[in-house]
């Protein structure tokens, strides 16, 4: 098959499930060569995992072939499915910002279904989707993957992003009338209006709130990467979200923007490019976790100066590239907790596990890196009793690889088998 046809073939394969109907969770007996039940435990030897109604019923030592659906992974290491806390399933990498004005919203649903399948095959059984390209696309995909209509991970979504008018997350780069036509309806000015947008997001099915607390790299304006919202606006957003039982994820690059977002009480800071001691103090005081998205920096850096991006974006990429390699070092030096997220969609979906290599280069141990994408990430989304471990009663979100990820976490870049909610992905 020609390379340019592969994305469309993948989308059709994902849509094929619509014809055959929802896939039911399987009762299965999994024969594992070894089992990493969680990142804090050493591997168990040959084991049998019993899955019933999409949940792990029990784990036994040795191999037992009792049951109708026996899955032989006796030459693999079996471990919990991975969690990516920062994805954009409805988008693929592109420097062609103008496509926002020429692409029908329905197309993004097909892209999202394609990417859901690719992400699950890469071993990521749960994702947090932080900013969709059009209304309701990730809410619909969340339901479709939950019901087995489309193969893919469990989805926790912020849906649309809340932004200041003319800032990162708003539409820019077009004429006035096109900008107005493409407006998402989630921009705001002032605490009252920003609180209203949080309520609107909740009304429309968001699981959490995503804000662009600072300028961004890929938007078509070059006015810096510091704070966008006022302190009063950010406090209104966080307080309103908390009143609705929602947490807030804040895209933030500049140090003072990170500090302001943390001071307002956001749950996670995404990127954290210029994190310094003062920003870290504010994060620690608020219990804010850093999601460094190192793969995003690596992905965009490779396209600088090629004409892929506009000149204003190229300049911003050059600026952040100078400091991105030390984000982990600066965060760890100041005691900031780190969890796994990639910004997939800025780089190709399915390459999410490349983040493990970058986390290790930043100073995390193999065990810490695995925890960041399993037990730690599960806690961030309040699902620590549901996912992130292989244990009785937990969702049957399970993957298999060759090798021991506790000794070499990069083996997770090549996942051989995935089960989500008791459903085998192909």
URFENFEN-V698481 format. One record per residue. PSI is psi in radians with two decimals (NA if undefined). Layout:
((PSI) (PSI))
This chain:
((2.39) (2.53) (-0.65) (-0.27) (-0.29) (-0.78) (-0.64) (-0.63) (-0.69) (-0.71) (-0.73) (-0.65) (-0.72) (-0.70) (-0.33) (-0.49) (-0.44) (-0.52) (-0.75) (-0.24) (2.98) (2.54) (2.21) (2.63) (2.49) (2.52) (2.21) (2.71) (2.02) (2.13) (1.96) (2.38) (-0.73) (2.80) (2.18) (1.75) (-0.58) (2.91) (-0.30) (-0.13) (2.62) (2.71) (2.44) (2.76) (-2.85) (2.27) (2.80) (2.20) (2.18) (2.20) (2.20) (2.23) (0.69) (0.13) (2.73) (2.07) (-0.84) (2.88) (2.27) (2.59) (2.56) (-3.08) (2.27) (2.27) (0.45) (2.37) (2.78) (-0.66) (1.56) (2.19) (2.01) (1.81) (0.62) (-0.18) (0.28) (2.82) (2.21) (2.39) (2.98) (2.59) (2.64) (2.74) (2.19) (2.04) (0.05) (1.71) (2.92) (1.46) (-0.49) (0.16) (2.60) (2.78) (2.36) (2.43) (0.00) (1.29) (-0.45) (-0.29) (-0.35) (-0.46) (-0.12) (-0.08) (2.18) (2.55) (-0.53) (-0.51) (-0.62) (-0.46) (-0.72) (-0.73) (-0.75) (-0.71) (-0.73) (-0.82) (-0.48) (-0.79) (-0.81) (-0.73) (-0.75) (-0.73) (-0.46) (0.01) (0.07) (1.89) (-0.18) (2.40) (2.63) (2.09) (2.04) (1.28) (1.76) (2.82) (-0.31) (2.90) (2.37) (0.01) (-0.79) (-0.47) (-0.73) (-0.72) (-0.62) (-0.79) (-0.72) (-0.70) (-0.58) (-0.64) (-0.05) (0.25) (-0.66) (2.32) (2.29) (-3.13) (2.93) (2.41) (2.22) (2.14) (2.50) (-0.13) (-2.19) (2.70) (2.45) (2.24) (2.86) (2.75) (2.19) (0.06) (-2.99) (2.27) (-0.32) (2.92) (2.33) (2.85) (-0.09) (-3.12) (2.87) (-0.76) (-0.61) (-0.74) (-0.79) (-0.71) (-0.65) (-0.03) (2.39) (-0.34) (0.09) (0.48) (2.72) (2.76) (2.18) (2.66) (-0.70) (-0.80) (-0.68) (-0.68) (-0.67) (-0.63) (-0.58) (-0.77) (-0.65) (-0.76) (-0.75) (-0.77) (-0.60) (0.29) (0.28) (2.46) (-0.36) (3.05) (2.35) (2.24) (2.66) (1.61) (-0.32) (3.08) (2.90) (2.96) (-0.71) (-0.02) (2.78) (0.85) (2.54) (0.68) (0.53) (3.01) (0.39) (-2.98) (2.40) (-0.86) (2.65) (2.86) (-0.69) (-0.68) (-0.79) (-0.67) (-0.70) (-0.69) (-0.86) (-0.77) (-0.72) (-0.74) (-0.79) (-0.64) (-0.39) (0.09) (0.42) (2.57) (2.89) (2.25) (2.27) (1.96) (2.16) (2.19) (-1.01) (2.56) (-0.77) (-0.52) (-0.69) (-0.80) (-0.77) (-0.72) (-0.75) (-0.71) (-0.58) (-0.33) (0.43) (2.66) (-0.72) (2.58) (2.20) (2.25) (-1.22) (0.60) (-0.84) (0.50) (2.31) (-3.02) (-0.74) (-0.73) (-0.72) (-0.70) (-0.75) (-0.70) (-0.77) (-0.67) (-0.55) (-0.05) (0.59) (2.36) (2.52) (2.30) (1.73) (-0.34) (0.90) (-0.53) (-0.54) (-0.78) (-0.73) (-0.69) (-0.78) (-0.54) (-0.60) (-0.28) (0.03) (2.37) (0.11) (-0.09) (-0.02) (-0.74) (2.89) (2.80) (-0.66) (-0.63) (-0.74) (-0.76) (-0.71) (-0.64) (-0.76) (-0.69) (-0.83) (-0.48) (-0.47) (-0.41) (-0.21) (-0.55) (-0.19) (0.22) (-0.86) (-0.78) (-0.79) (-0.69) (-0.81) (-0.61) (-0.41) (0.26) (0.36) (2.23) (2.59) (2.38) (2.90) (2.21) (2.61) (-0.46) (0.56) (2.37) (-0.60) (-0.60) (2.98) (2.35) (2.58) (-0.28) (0.27) (-0.67) (-0.17) (-0.35) (-0.54) (-0.76) (-0.72) (-0.63) (-0.70) (-0.69) (-0.52) (-0.14) (-0.11) (2.52) (2.90) (-0.73) (-0.75) (-0.69) (-0.75) (-0.76) (-0.65) (-0.46) (0.13) (-1.64) (-0.72) (-0.82) (-0.65) (-0.69) (-0.60) (-0.67) (0.23) (0.48) (0.54) (-0.28) (0.20) (-0.67) (3.03) (-0.09) (2.80) (1.85) (2.67) (2.34) (-0.30) (2.72) (2.48) (1.23) (1.77) (2.48) (2.91) (2.43) (2.95) (2.42) (3.14) (1.89) (-0.29) (-0.33) (-0.48) (1.63) (-0.30) (-0.18) (-0.33) (-0.10) (-0.18) (1.47) (2.29) (-0.41) (2.44) (2.39) (2.27) (2.11) (0.60) (0.08) (2.21) (2.24) (1.76) (NA))
